[in-house]
Amino acid sequence: MRGPGLSLALALALTHFLISFHPGQALFPFPAASCCTELSRHLLKPQLLKKVTGVKLQETGGGCHLRAIVLHLGRRFLCIHPKNRSLTRWFEQLRKLGRGHLIPRGA
């Protein structure tokens, strides 16, 4: 009686998966799940910029619909409009300090 036992085990596993699945949680990790959907145009304070651990450029295409500068802040990230004045000033300061390698190409 291997067949019915296996079917029951699969049914129980599927039921457990459906019960533990939360609404709003992606079933499959689509590329768009890591895209910025909103952009900040607010002034970036120096205290925030000191916490930046990485900077990436998000281009349109490949599942992402917005061009953005993504600031990594430890476990969080912040999506900034590419033409944000305080961001461009910060990039200028990084270049003057010889740390322009931190700025993503195309930013």
N, C-alpha and C positions, 0 to 999 in steps of 0.2 A: 504494500500500500504506500509506495513511495510517491506516486503522482498526487493524490489528494493532500497529503501532508505538505508537499512542496507548494501546492497552490494556496493552501492556508497560510503558510509562512510568507509567501509573496503578498498575499492580501493584507496580512497584519503589518508587514513592512511598509506597504503603500499607505495604509491607514495612518500609521505612525508619522510618516513623512507629511501627509496632508494636514494632520492635526498640528504638527510642529511648524509648519510653514506659515509665516506671518504675512498679512497683506502689506503690500508695498515693498516686499523683499523680492529681488529679482531671482527668478528661477534659474536663469543662465546668465553668466556675467557678460553682458553685451559691452562693446567698447564705449557706448554712450553713457554707461553708468559712471565713468570716471571723467566725464566732460563737465565743464562749467556751464551752468544754465542761467546764472545771473552774474552781473559784473558790478563791482563797486567803483564808484567815482569819487568816494569820500577822500579827504585829505589823509594821507598816511603819516602817522605820528612816528617820530624817531624811536620811541620805546618799542613800537611794533616792528620796525625795520631791523632793530638789533636782534630780534628773535628769529629772523629768517634763516632757515637752514638750507634752502635750495630755491632756485627759480627756474621755471619752465615756461616755454611759449606754447600755447595751445592754438593751433591753426584750424581754420575751417576745413571741413572734409574729414573723411575717415570716421564719420559718425558724430563729430562735434559740429555744432552750428554757429558757435561764437568764437571770434579771435580774442584771446585773453592772455594776460600774464598771470601765471599761477605761482603764488608765494607759498612755500612750504614752511609751516610753523610747527615743527615737531610732528605730532599726530594729526594736526589740522592743516587745512590749506585755505587760501583766500584768493578769489578770482578778481583780478583788477583789470579795468579797462586799459587797453594798451596806450591810450593817450592821456592817462592820468598825470597831471602836472607834477605831483609830489613824487610819483614813480620815476618820471623822466629826470627829475632833479637828483634823485637817489642814484640812478644809473650814471649820471654825469659825475657825481661824487666818487662812485666806485671806479670809474675810468681814471679820474685824477689821482686816486690813491693806488693805482696800479692793480686794481682788482677787477678789471673789465672782463676777465675770463669767467666771472660768475654770471655775467649777463648773457642770456640765450641769444643765439644768432637770429637776426631778424627783428629783435625787440627795439 
